[in-house]
Amino acid sequence: MAGSPALLLLLSLGLCCTSAQGQRNKMEARFLDRNLKHPQEGQRLELECLPYNRDNGVSWIQQDKDGTLHFIVYISVLSQTTYPESKTTSLRYDASWTSYTSRLVVKSFTAQDEGTYFCTSNINQMLHFSSGQPAFFPVPTTAAPTTHTATTQSSQVTKKDISWNSQDAAAEHITPTAITQRSQVTTKVNSQQGPHAGTSIENTPRFYCKMVMWIHLAVTSLLLLTAITITITHCQRPSSA
């Protein structure tokens, strides 16, 4: 048990070293300008690759929008470049090697250069890929066109609002004389109808309902009485020998 703390210390150091080595073994391709999101037409685009082993050269690869991979350039540690067909220069690209990163420059960014860029390195006969850096033009945003139907409907709504406003304005100009005459006519009609006019109209449906109910009850009682009479008569009839 005395050796347990020492064993735990060794395991902790091993885990820390493994984690640090994993961070060092990570390759990353990114824009040199970290604030850049989308390149523009004709822009000089600069990318950098952070390899974890600076004793080996780096290759740059482009994956276009169709998913096809294109070899761009190989850069040695001594900044010697090899482009396709073993050329040492390119009209579209520049490549270089600094103390810490490998850099790729797209001289004039066009639609042909859109895609995702990777850097790779062959270390101990193993090919290592970096994370991909997308490079695409910004998506244009267009406002939805206003239809003729919507314009017609809005104009119709405006006309309705104007007509309603006109009616409201006319209503506001009603004279007190017209209001008085209208109230007098209403009072006269109410006096002619009497105090029970509204009550009789409301009680009419109830009267008919009660009448129908009493008719149904009378018919049912009559049928029941008839059935009882027939039953009694049949029971009192002498049975034949």
CYANA upper distance limits for C-alpha pairs under 8 A (distance plus 0.5 A):
  3 GLY  CA      7 LEU  CA      6.72
  4 SER  CA      8 LEU  CA      6.67
  5 PRO  CA      9 LEU  CA      6.67
  6 ALA  CA     10 LEU  CA      6.81
  7 LEU  CA     11 LEU  CA      6.79
  8 LEU  CA     12 SER  CA      6.65
  9 LEU  CA     13 LEU  CA      6.75
 10 LEU  CA     14 GLY  CA      6.67
 11 LEU  CA     15 LEU  CA      6.72
 12 SER  CA     16 CYS  CA      6.70
 13 LEU  CA     17 CYS  CA      6.60
 14 GLY  CA     18 THR  CA      6.63
 15 LEU  CA     19 SER  CA      6.63
 16 CYS  CA     20 ALA  CA      6.66
 17 CYS  CA     21 GLN  CA      6.55
 18 THR  CA     22 GLY  CA      6.65
 19 SER  CA     23 GLN  CA      6.92
 20 ALA  CA     24 ARG  CA      6.81
 21 GLN  CA     25 ASN  CA      6.56
 22 GLY  CA     26 LYS  CA      7.03
 24 ARG  CA     52 TYR  CA      5.67
 25 ASN  CA     51 PRO  CA      8.17
 25 ASN  CA     52 TYR  CA      5.37
 25 ASN  CA     53 ASN  CA      7.97
 26 LYS  CA     51 PRO  CA      7.65
 26 LYS  CA     52 TYR  CA      6.53
 26 LYS  CA    130 SER  CA      7.72
 27 MET  CA     49 CYS  CA      7.63
 27 MET  CA     50 LEU  CA      5.98
 27 MET  CA     51 PRO  CA      5.37
 27 MET  CA     52 TYR  CA      6.52
 27 MET  CA    119 CYS  CA      8.36
 27 MET  CA    128 HIS  CA      8.31
 27 MET  CA    129 PHE  CA      7.31
 27 MET  CA    130 SER  CA      4.92
 27 MET  CA    131 SER  CA      7.18
 28 GLU  CA     49 CYS  CA      6.16
 28 GLU  CA     50 LEU  CA      5.71
 28 GLU  CA     51 PRO  CA      7.45
 28 GLU  CA    119 CYS  CA      8.12
 28 GLU  CA    130 SER  CA      5.27
 28 GLU  CA    131 SER  CA      5.61
 28 GLU  CA    132 GLY  CA      8.03
 29 ALA  CA     47 LEU  CA      7.58
 29 ALA  CA     48 GLU  CA      6.35
 29 ALA  CA     49 CYS  CA      5.02
 29 ALA  CA     50 LEU  CA      7.05
 29 ALA  CA    117 TYR  CA      7.63
 29 ALA  CA    118 PHE  CA      6.45
 29 ALA  CA    119 CYS  CA      6.75
 29 ALA  CA    130 SER  CA      6.49
 29 ALA  CA    131 SER  CA      6.35
 29 ALA  CA    132 GLY  CA      6.60
 29 ALA  CA    133 GLN  CA      6.31
 30 ARG  CA     34 ARG  CA      8.26
 30 ARG  CA     47 LEU  CA      6.17
 30 ARG  CA     48 GLU  CA      6.18
 30 ARG  CA     49 CYS  CA      7.14
 30 ARG  CA    132 GLY  CA      8.19
 30 ARG  CA    133 GLN  CA      5.92
 31 PHE  CA     36 LEU  CA      7.46
 31 PHE  CA     45 LEU  CA      8.39
 31 PHE  CA     46 GLU  CA      6.64
 31 PHE  CA     47 LEU  CA      4.92
 31 PHE  CA     48 GLU  CA      6.72
 31 PHE  CA    133 GLN  CA      7.90
 32 LEU  CA     46 GLU  CA      6.06
 32 LEU  CA     47 LEU  CA      5.48
 32 LEU  CA     48 GLU  CA      6.20
 33 ASP  CA     46 GLU  CA      8.02
 38 HIS  CA    135 ALA  CA      6.77
 38 HIS  CA    136 PHE  CA      6.33
 38 HIS  CA    137 PHE  CA      6.03
 38 HIS  CA    138 PRO  CA      6.13
 39 PRO  CA     43 GLN  CA      7.03
 39 PRO  CA     45 LEU  CA      7.45
 39 PRO  CA    109 PHE  CA      7.82
 39 PRO  CA    135 ALA  CA      7.16
 39 PRO  CA    136 PHE  CA      7.06
 39 PRO  CA    137 PHE  CA      6.32
 39 PRO  CA    138 PRO  CA      8.09
 40 GLN  CA    109 PHE  CA      7.54
 40 GLN  CA    137 PHE  CA      6.65
 40 GLN  CA    138 PRO  CA      8.32
 41 GLU  CA    108 SER  CA      8.05
 41 GLU  CA    109 PHE  CA      6.21
 41 GLU  CA    110 THR  CA      6.11
 41 GLU  CA    111 ALA  CA      8.27
 41 GLU  CA    137 PHE  CA      8.07
 42 GLY  CA    108 SER  CA      5.02
 42 GLY  CA    109 PHE  CA      5.31
 42 GLY  CA    110 THR  CA      6.60
 43 GLN  CA    107 LYS  CA      7.86
 43 GLN  CA    108 SER  CA      5.75
 43 GLN  CA    109 PHE  CA      5.75
 44 ARG  CA    105 VAL  CA      7.51
 44 ARG  CA    106 VAL  CA      6.32
 44 ARG  CA    107 LYS  CA      5.40
 44 ARG  CA    108 SER  CA      5.62
 44 ARG  CA    109 PHE  CA      6.77
 45 LEU  CA    105 VAL  CA      6.16
 45 LEU  CA    106 VAL  CA      5.50
 45 LEU  CA    107 LYS  CA      7.12
 45 LEU  CA    108 SER  CA      7.71
 45 LEU  CA    109 PHE  CA      7.03
 46 GLU  CA    103 ARG  CA      7.62
 46 GLU  CA    104 LEU  CA      6.38
 46 GLU  CA    105 VAL  CA      4.98
 46 GLU  CA    106 VAL  CA      6.88
 47 LEU  CA    103 ARG  CA      6.15
 47 LEU  CA    104 LEU  CA      5.66
 47 LEU  CA    105 VAL  CA      6.78
 48 GLU  CA    101 THR  CA      6.68
 48 GLU  CA    102 SER  CA      6.05
 48 GLU  CA    103 ARG  CA      4.82
 48 GLU  CA    104 LEU  CA      6.72
 49 CYS  CA    101 THR  CA      5.99
 49 CYS  CA    102 SER  CA      5.54
 49 CYS  CA    103 ARG  CA      6.74
 49 CYS  CA    119 CYS  CA      6.75
 49 CYS  CA    130 SER  CA      8.42
 50 LEU  CA    100 TYR  CA      7.63
 50 LEU  CA    101 THR  CA      5.64
 50 LEU  CA    102 SER  CA      7.33
 51 PRO  CA     58 VAL  CA      8.37
 51 PRO  CA    101 THR  CA      7.37
 51 PRO  CA    102 SER  CA      8.32
 51 PRO  CA    121 SER  CA      8.15
 53 ASN  CA    123 ILE  CA      8.29
 54 ARG  CA     77 VAL  CA      7.83
 54 ARG  CA    100 TYR  CA      7.94
 55 ASP  CA     77 VAL  CA      7.13
 56 ASN  CA     76 SER  CA      7.47
 56 ASN  CA     77 VAL  CA      6.72
 56 ASN  CA    121 SER  CA      7.34
 56 ASN  CA    122 ASN  CA      7.68
 56 ASN  CA    123 ILE  CA      7.42
 57 GLY  CA     74 TYR  CA      7.58
 57 GLY  CA     75 ILE  CA      6.00
 57 GLY  CA     76 SER  CA      4.68
 57 GLY  CA     77 VAL  CA      5.74
 57 GLY  CA    121 SER  CA      6.85
 57 GLY  CA    122 ASN  CA      8.20
 58 VAL  CA     74 TYR  CA      6.28
 58 VAL  CA     75 ILE  CA      5.83
 58 VAL  CA     76 SER  CA      7.05
 58 VAL  CA    102 SER  CA      7.57
 58 VAL  CA    119 CYS  CA      6.91
 58 VAL  CA    120 THR  CA      6.15
 58 VAL  CA    121 SER  CA      5.45
 58 VAL  CA    122 ASN  CA      8.32
 59 SER  CA     71 PHE  CA      8.28
 59 SER  CA     72 ILE  CA      7.96
 59 SER  CA     73 VAL  CA      6.19
 59 SER  CA     74 TYR  CA      4.71
 59 SER  CA     75 ILE  CA      6.69
 59 SER  CA    119 CYS  CA      5.98
 59 SER  CA    120 THR  CA      5.67
 59 SER  CA    121 SER  CA      6.89
 60 TRP  CA     71 PHE  CA      7.00
 60 TRP  CA     72 ILE  CA      5.96
 60 TRP  CA     73 VAL  CA      5.97
 60 TRP  CA     74 TYR  CA      6.95
 60 TRP  CA    104 LEU  CA      8.16
 60 TRP  CA    117 TYR  CA      7.70
 60 TRP  CA    118 PHE  CA      6.36
 60 TRP  CA    119 CYS  CA      5.03
 60 TRP  CA    120 THR  CA      7.00
 61 ILE  CA     69 LEU  CA      7.13
 61 ILE  CA     70 HIS  CA      6.11
 61 ILE  CA     71 PHE  CA      5.23
 61 ILE  CA     72 ILE  CA      5.98
 61 ILE  CA     73 VAL  CA      8.02
 61 ILE  CA    117 TYR  CA      6.34
 61 ILE  CA    118 PHE  CA      5.71
 61 ILE  CA    119 CYS  CA      6.63
 61 ILE  CA    120 THR  CA      8.21
 62 GLN  CA     69 LEU  CA      6.15
 62 GLN  CA     70 HIS  CA      5.58
 62 GLN  CA     71 PHE  CA      7.03
 62 GLN  CA     72 ILE  CA      7.43
 62 GLN  CA    115 GLY  CA      6.92
 62 GLN  CA    116 THR  CA      6.25
 62 GLN  CA    117 TYR  CA      5.13
 62 GLN  CA    118 PHE  CA      6.86
 63 GLN  CA     67 GLY  CA      6.05
 63 GLN  CA     68 THR  CA      5.87
 63 GLN  CA     69 LEU  CA      4.92
 63 GLN  CA     70 HIS  CA      6.74
 63 GLN  CA    115 GLY  CA      5.92
 63 GLN  CA    116 THR  CA      5.62
 63 GLN  CA    117 TYR  CA      6.85
 63 GLN  CA    118 PHE  CA      8.48
 64 ASP  CA     68 THR  CA      6.05
 64 ASP  CA     69 LEU  CA      7.14
 64 ASP  CA     70 HIS  CA      8.22
 64 ASP  CA    113 ASP  CA      8.13
 64 ASP  CA    114 GLU  CA      6.82
 64 ASP  CA    115 GLY  CA      4.79
 64 ASP  CA    116 THR  CA      7.04
 65 LYS  CA    114 GLU  CA      7.48
 65 LYS  CA    115 GLY  CA      5.96
 71 PHE  CA     84 PRO  CA      7.61
 72 ILE  CA     83 TYR  CA      6.64
 72 ILE  CA     84 PRO  CA      7.32
 73 VAL  CA     81 THR  CA      7.05
 73 VAL  CA     82 THR  CA      6.03
 73 VAL  CA     83 TYR  CA      5.02
 73 VAL  CA     84 PRO  CA      7.41
 73 VAL  CA     95 ALA  CA      7.98
 74 TYR  CA     81 THR  CA      6.09
 74 TYR  CA     82 THR  CA      5.61
 74 TYR  CA     83 TYR  CA      7.07
 75 ILE  CA     79 SER  CA      6.11
 75 ILE  CA     80 GLN  CA      6.11
 75 ILE  CA     81 THR  CA      5.17
 75 ILE  CA     82 THR  CA      7.17
 75 ILE  CA     95 ALA  CA      7.45
 75 ILE  CA     96 SER  CA      7.31
 75 ILE  CA     97 TRP  CA      7.56
 75 ILE  CA    102 SER  CA      8.10
 76 SER  CA     80 GLN  CA      5.70
 76 SER  CA     81 THR  CA      7.08
 76 SER  CA     97 TRP  CA      8.21
 77 VAL  CA     97 TRP  CA      7.21
 78 LEU  CA     97 TRP  CA      7.81
 79 SER  CA     95 ALA  CA      8.34
 79 SER  CA     96 SER  CA      5.89
 79 SER  CA     97 TRP  CA      5.59
 80 GLN  CA     88 THR  CA      8.36
 80 GLN  CA     96 SER  CA      8.34
 81 THR  CA     88 THR  CA      6.08
 81 THR  CA     89 THR  CA      7.87
 81 THR  CA     95 ALA  CA      7.33
 81 THR  CA     96 SER  CA      8.13
 82 THR  CA     86 SER  CA      6.11
 82 THR  CA     87 LYS  CA      6.22
 82 THR  CA     88 THR  CA      5.52
 82 THR  CA     89 THR  CA      8.01
 83 TYR  CA     87 LYS  CA      5.42
 83 TYR  CA     88 THR  CA      6.36
 83 TYR  CA     89 THR  CA      7.20
 83 TYR  CA     90 SER  CA      7.47
 89 THR  CA     93 TYR  CA      8.45
 89 THR  CA     94 ASP  CA      8.13
 90 SER  CA     94 ASP  CA      7.40
 91 LEU  CA    107 LYS  CA      8.47
 92 ARG  CA    106 VAL  CA      6.57
 92 ARG  CA    107 LYS  CA      6.09
 92 ARG  CA    108 SER  CA      7.58
 93 TYR  CA    104 LEU  CA      7.53
 93 TYR  CA    105 VAL  CA      5.98
 93 TYR  CA    106 VAL  CA      5.38
 93 TYR  CA    107 LYS  CA      6.22
 94 ASP  CA    104 LEU  CA      6.40
 94 ASP  CA    105 VAL  CA      5.42
 94 ASP  CA    106 VAL  CA      7.24
 94 ASP  CA    107 LYS  CA      7.68
 95 ALA  CA    102 SER  CA      8.14
 95 ALA  CA    103 ARG  CA      6.16
 95 ALA  CA    104 LEU  CA      5.10
 95 ALA  CA    105 VAL  CA      6.67
 96 SER  CA    102 SER  CA      6.58
 96 SER  CA    103 ARG  CA      5.83
 96 SER  CA    104 LEU  CA      7.25
 97 TRP  CA    101 THR  CA      6.70
 97 TRP  CA    102 SER  CA      5.03
 97 TRP  CA    103 ARG  CA      6.58
 98 THR  CA    102 SER  CA      6.63
 98 THR  CA    103 ARG  CA      8.11
109 PHE  CA    113 ASP  CA      6.49
109 PHE  CA    114 GLU  CA      8.42
110 THR  CA    114 GLU  CA      7.50
111 ALA  CA    137 PHE  CA      8.36
113 ASP  CA    135 ALA  CA      8.50
114 GLU  CA    135 ALA  CA      6.11
114 GLU  CA    136 PHE  CA      5.54
114 GLU  CA    137 PHE  CA      7.82
115 GLY  CA    134 PRO  CA      6.40
115 GLY  CA    135 ALA  CA      5.96
115 GLY  CA    136 PHE  CA      6.76
116 THR  CA    132 GLY  CA      6.30
116 THR  CA    133 GLN  CA      5.77
116 THR  CA    134 PRO  CA      4.68
116 THR  CA    135 ALA  CA      6.37
117 TYR  CA    132 GLY  CA      6.02
117 TYR  CA    133 GLN  CA      5.62
117 TYR  CA    134 PRO  CA      6.89
117 TYR  CA    135 ALA  CA      7.96
118 PHE  CA    129 PHE  CA      7.42
118 PHE  CA    130 SER  CA      6.28
118 PHE  CA    131 SER  CA      7.00
118 PHE  CA    132 GLY  CA      5.60
118 PHE  CA    133 GLN  CA      7.20
119 CYS  CA    129 PHE  CA      6.68
119 CYS  CA    130 SER  CA      6.00
120 THR  CA    127 LEU  CA      7.25
120 THR  CA    128 HIS  CA      5.94
120 THR  CA    129 PHE  CA      5.10
120 THR  CA    130 SER  CA      6.67
121 SER  CA    127 LEU  CA      6.25
121 SER  CA    128 HIS  CA      5.76
121 SER  CA    129 PHE  CA      7.36
122 ASN  CA    126 MET  CA      5.90
122 ASN  CA    127 LEU  CA      4.96
122 ASN  CA    128 HIS  CA      6.73
123 ILE  CA    127 LEU  CA      6.91
123 ILE  CA    128 HIS  CA      7.77
146 THR  CA    150 ALA  CA      7.49
146 THR  CA    151 THR  CA      8.07
147 THR  CA    151 THR  CA      7.18
148 HIS  CA    152 THR  CA      6.72
149 THR  CA    153 GLN  CA      6.65
150 ALA  CA    154 SER  CA      6.64
151 THR  CA    155 SER  CA      6.75
152 THR  CA    156 GLN  CA      6.70
153 GLN  CA    157 VAL  CA      6.66
154 SER  CA    158 THR  CA      6.68
155 SER  CA    159 LYS  CA      6.77
156 GLN  CA    160 LYS  CA      6.75
157 VAL  CA    161 ASP  CA      6.67
158 THR  CA    162 ILE  CA      6.74
159 LYS  CA    163 SER  CA      6.75
160 LYS  CA    164 TRP  CA      6.61
161 ASP  CA    165 ASN  CA      6.54
162 ILE  CA    166 SER  CA      6.65
163 SER  CA    167 GLN  CA      6.77
164 TRP  CA    168 ASP  CA      6.65
165 ASN  CA    169 ALA  CA      6.59
166 SER  CA    170 ALA  CA      6.69
167 GLN  CA    171 ALA  CA      6.62
168 ASP  CA    172 GLU  CA      6.74
169 ALA  CA    173 HIS  CA      7.16
170 ALA  CA    174 ILE  CA      7.50
174 ILE  CA    178 ALA  CA      7.19
174 ILE  CA    179 ILE  CA      7.93
175 THR  CA    179 ILE  CA      7.22
176 PRO  CA    180 THR  CA      6.68
177 THR  CA    181 GLN  CA      6.72
178 ALA  CA    182 ARG  CA      6.67
179 ILE  CA    183 SER  CA      6.80
180 THR  CA    184 GLN  CA      6.76
181 GLN  CA    185 VAL  CA      6.81
182 ARG  CA    186 THR  CA      6.84
183 SER  CA    187 THR  CA      6.73
184 GLN  CA    188 LYS  CA      6.74
185 VAL  CA    189 VAL  CA      6.81
186 THR  CA    190 ASN  CA      6.80
187 THR  CA    191 SER  CA      6.71
188 LYS  CA    192 GLN  CA      6.79
189 VAL  CA    193 GLN  CA      6.84
190 ASN  CA    194 GLY  CA      6.96
190 ASN  CA    195 PRO  CA      8.45
191 SER  CA    195 PRO  CA      8.14
193 GLN  CA    197 ALA  CA      6.02
196 HIS  CA    200 SER  CA      6.69
197 ALA  CA    201 ILE  CA      7.07
198 GLY  CA    202 GLU  CA      6.78
199 THR  CA    203 ASN  CA      6.60
200 SER  CA    204 THR  CA      6.66
202 GLU  CA    206 ARG  CA      8.30
203 ASN  CA    207 PHE  CA      6.74
204 THR  CA    208 TYR  CA      7.02
205 PRO  CA    209 CYS  CA      6.73
206 ARG  CA    210 LYS  CA      6.70
207 PHE  CA    211 MET  CA      6.69
208 TYR  CA    212 VAL  CA      6.72
209 CYS  CA    213 MET  CA      6.69
210 LYS  CA    214 TRP  CA      6.71
211 MET  CA    215 ILE  CA      6.74
212 VAL  CA    216 HIS  CA      6.73
213 MET  CA    217 LEU  CA      6.70
214 TRP  CA    218 ALA  CA      6.61
215 ILE  CA    219 VAL  CA      6.73
216 HIS  CA    220 THR  CA      6.61
217 LEU  CA    221 SER  CA      6.67
218 ALA  CA    222 LEU  CA      6.64
219 VAL  CA    223 LEU  CA      6.73
220 THR  CA    224 LEU  CA      6.70
221 SER  CA    225 LEU  CA      6.58
222 LEU  CA    226 THR  CA      6.65
223 LEU  CA    227 ALA  CA      6.74
224 LEU  CA    228 ILE  CA      6.80
225 LEU  CA    229 THR  CA      6.73
226 THR  CA    230 ILE  CA      6.78
227 ALA  CA    231 THR  CA      6.71
228 ILE  CA    232 ILE  CA      6.74
229 THR  CA    233 THR  CA      6.68
230 ILE  CA    234 HIS  CA      6.62
231 THR  CA    235 CYS  CA      6.74
232 ILE  CA    236 GLN  CA      6.77
233 THR  CA    237 ARG  CA      6.86
